[in-house]
Amino acid sequence: GRLRPRGSCNQVCVFPTEELKEYFSQFGSVQRCQLPFDKDTGFHRRYCWIKFSTPQDVQNVFQKDSHILEGAKVMR
């Protein structure tokens, strides 16, 4: 599934890959977590891809209304 961290444009949002994996592993087995960087700014592009082992793991994530990481709401 593709999940997008959302927050203030002035806020520096840094979500370490391991922190994202740890958070989302409560919903199922996380196979991969990818955080693209903007080459110009050096910051994350404010979205990530998380690959789960099964479709049921993805559905488990969507059962929760919202996800908050470091003060930023994560949306699908």
Backbone as numpy.savetxt, mean C-alpha at the origin, in Angstrom:
# Nx Ny Nz CAx CAy CAz Cx Cy Cz
-3.64 -6.65 -6.12 -4.45 -5.46 -6.12 -3.60 -4.23 -6.12
-4.11 -3.15 -6.63 -3.39 -1.88 -6.65 -4.01 -0.98 -5.60
-3.19 -0.52 -4.70 -3.67 0.32 -3.60 -2.94 1.64 -3.65
-3.64 2.74 -3.41 -3.04 4.07 -3.49 -3.05 4.77 -2.13
-1.85 5.07 -1.58 -1.82 5.91 -0.39 -2.27 7.32 -0.77
-3.12 7.93 0.05 -3.59 9.29 -0.23 -3.31 10.16 0.98
-2.87 11.35 0.73 -2.59 12.30 1.81 -2.37 13.67 1.20
-1.92 14.60 2.00 -1.67 15.94 1.53 -0.52 15.93 0.52
-0.62 16.75 -0.52 0.45 16.82 -1.51 1.74 17.36 -0.89
1.63 18.15 0.18 2.81 18.71 0.83 3.43 17.73 1.81
2.72 16.67 2.12 3.20 15.68 3.08 4.11 14.68 2.36
5.27 14.41 2.97 6.15 13.40 2.41 5.66 12.05 2.90
5.18 11.22 1.99 4.65 9.91 2.35 5.71 8.86 2.06
6.23 8.26 3.09 7.23 7.22 2.92 6.70 5.97 3.59
6.42 4.96 2.78 5.93 3.69 3.28 6.96 2.62 2.94
7.81 2.25 3.89 8.78 1.20 3.59 8.08 -0.07 3.14
8.68 -0.75 2.19 8.10 -1.98 1.65 7.79 -2.98 2.76
8.70 -3.15 3.70 8.48 -4.11 4.77 7.30 -3.72 5.65
7.10 -2.43 5.87 5.95 -1.97 6.66 4.64 -2.28 5.95
4.60 -2.08 4.64 3.41 -2.40 3.87 3.13 -3.90 3.89
4.18 -4.69 3.68 4.02 -6.15 3.71 3.50 -6.61 5.06
4.07 -6.05 6.12 3.65 -6.44 7.47 2.19 -6.08 7.70
1.79 -4.88 7.31 0.40 -4.45 7.51 -0.56 -5.36 6.74
-0.30 -5.56 5.45 -1.25 -6.29 4.61 -1.19 -7.80 4.81
-0.16 -8.30 5.46 -0.10 -9.74 5.72 -1.16 -10.20 6.70
-1.78 -9.27 7.43 -2.88 -9.66 8.32 -4.10 -10.13 7.53
-4.14 -9.82 6.23 -5.28 -10.20 5.39 -5.01 -11.45 4.56
-3.74 -11.85 4.48 -3.37 -13.03 3.71 -1.89 -12.99 3.37
-1.47 -13.92 2.57 -0.06 -14.04 2.21 0.30 -13.03 1.12
1.25 -12.14 1.43 1.72 -11.14 0.48 2.91 -11.72 -0.27
2.77 -11.86 -1.58 3.86 -12.39 -2.39 4.86 -11.32 -2.77
4.34 -10.11 -3.05 5.22 -9.04 -3.52 4.59 -7.69 -3.21
5.45 -6.73 -2.93 5.02 -5.35 -2.69 5.98 -4.46 -3.47
5.42 -3.62 -4.35 6.24 -2.79 -5.22 5.85 -1.33 -5.04
6.84 -0.49 -4.75 6.64 0.95 -4.55 7.47 1.71 -5.58
6.88 2.18 -6.67 7.64 2.93 -7.67 8.07 4.31 -7.13
9.26 4.73 -7.54 9.78 6.04 -7.18 9.71 6.97 -8.37
9.56 8.26 -8.06 9.64 9.30 -9.07 11.13 9.63 -9.22
11.67 9.47 -10.41 13.10 9.70 -10.63 13.50 11.16 -10.41
12.56 12.08 -10.64 12.86 13.50 -10.49 12.91 13.94 -9.03
11.97 13.43 -8.23 11.89 13.88 -6.83 12.57 12.92 -5.86
12.68 11.65 -6.23 13.25 10.65 -5.33 12.25 10.11 -4.33
11.02 10.60 -4.38 9.97 10.15 -3.47 9.11 9.09 -4.15
8.36 8.36 -3.32 7.40 7.41 -3.85 6.38 8.13 -4.71
5.85 7.45 -5.70 4.84 8.03 -6.59 3.44 8.03 -5.99
3.32 7.68 -4.73 2.06 7.70 -3.98 1.11 6.59 -4.40
1.64 5.50 -4.94 0.84 4.30 -5.16 1.76 3.10 -5.04
1.16 1.95 -4.89 1.94 0.73 -4.81 1.12 -0.43 -5.36
1.80 -1.51 -5.65 1.16 -2.73 -6.06 1.46 -3.79 -5.01
0.43 -4.47 -4.59 0.59 -5.55 -3.63 0.00 -6.80 -4.25
0.80 -7.84 -4.35 0.35 -9.09 -4.93 0.14 -10.10 -3.81
-1.09 -10.60 -3.72 -1.45 -11.60 -2.73 -1.42 -12.99 -3.36
-1.35 -14.00 -2.51 -1.29 -15.39 -2.99 -2.60 -15.87 -3.60
-3.73 -15.41 -3.05 -5.03 -15.90 -3.53 -6.00 -14.73 -3.70
-7.01 -14.91 -4.55 -8.06 -13.89 -4.67 -8.78 -13.65 -3.33
-8.89 -14.67 -2.51 -9.56 -14.51 -1.21 -8.78 -13.52 -0.33
-7.44 -13.54 -0.41 -6.63 -12.59 0.36 -6.98 -11.15 -0.03
-7.17 -10.92 -1.33 -7.55 -9.59 -1.83 -8.92 -9.21 -1.28
-9.86 -10.13 -1.32 -11.20 -9.87 -0.80 -11.16 -9.54 0.69
-10.26 -10.18 1.42 -10.11 -9.89 2.85 -9.72 -8.43 3.06
-8.86 -7.89 2.20 -8.46 -6.48 2.30 -9.67 -5.58 2.09
-10.49 -5.90 1.09 -11.63 -5.06 0.74 -12.77 -5.15 1.74
-12.74 -6.12 2.64 -13.76 -6.23 3.67 -13.65 -5.10 4.69
-12.46 -4.54 4.85 -12.25 -3.43 5.78 -12.53 -2.13 5.04
-13.29 -1.22 5.68 -13.69 0.02 5.02 -12.52 0.92 4.65
-11.55 1.05 5.54 -10.43 1.94 5.24 -9.15 1.39 5.89
-8.05 1.82 5.35 -6.74 1.43 5.84 -5.92 2.70 6.02
-5.35 2.89 7.21 -4.56 4.08 7.51 -3.13 3.65 7.82
-2.18 4.21 7.08 -0.76 3.95 7.31 -0.05 5.28 7.47
0.58 5.49 8.61 1.31 6.73 8.91 0.45 7.97 8.61
-0.81 7.89 8.97 -1.70 9.04 8.82 -2.28 9.23 7.43
-1.91 8.37 6.49 -2.43 8.48 5.13 -3.41 7.35 4.87
-4.55 7.69 4.28 -5.55 6.69 3.96 -5.16 5.98 2.68
-5.24 4.65 2.72 -4.92 3.83 1.56 -6.23 3.45 0.89
-6.33 3.74 -0.39 -7.56 3.47 -1.16 -7.25 2.46 -2.24
-8.29 1.80 -2.77 -8.09 0.93 -3.91 -8.45 1.63 -5.18
